[in-house]
Amino acid sequence: MTAPISVTGLTRRFRRGPETIVAVDNVSFELSPGELTVAAGPSGSGKTTVLSILAGMERSDGGTIRTGDPLPAGVPIAKLAWRNLAFVPQSLALLDELSVRDNIDLPARLDPSVRGRDTDALLEAFEIEHLAPRYPSQTSGGEQQRTSIARALRLNPFVLIGDEPTGHQDRRRVDMVLGLLRQHAYAGNIVLISSHDEAVIDAADRVVTLADGRLVDDTRSSQLYA
């Protein structure tokens, strides 16, 4: 069986005046279901660029990203049906003209053929049920972040990518969010998030570490095989 997502030689360059900056340099790794994978590394290491390329939000200048069993074999990830891939950007991208509830429910309205997960259950799980009728601007940064993650989970996507999805949470809610993301992964899905928080990194089943745009380590937790 091939890995559901195989990243090979991923490269991203951009111009800064007369200079060519290599943001991601020949990065290769695989992602499999059933693991909470964390892309670790300091600011400027290339984490956000890698996740944005995987989510189809940014182009690469080289390399390939392919899917395999149980996803359509050989299909580039950017061409997956959008309901199979959810992305939580750092900007959160909530619609302020919609309530918290309606933001979470938006994917189901766009594709009512997918049953997905229950909106009320997601509101409760992320401790934002009391905020359901409010607009995002009427909630805190941490509450908005949890709303964005709940929206990403609404259609129960096979691939979930989150760029620093715990960055606005207090310690208790970091653990809560990690627990919900791990639950999604353990249900047989792919979950990749970025973080430089040691607590998040320690909680991962697998850590892909980047530095200066290069992959410097790829380690699975021994707990997976205990």
Secondary structure by P-SEA (a helix, b strand, c coil): ccccbbbcbbbbbbbccccccccccccccccccccccccccccccaaaaaaaaaaccccccbbbbbbccccccccccccccccccccccccccccccccaaaaaacccccccccccccaaaaaaaaccccccccccccccaaaaaaaaaaaaacccccbbbbccccccccaaaaaaaaaaaaaaaacbbbbbbbbccaaaaaacccccccccccccbbbbbccccc
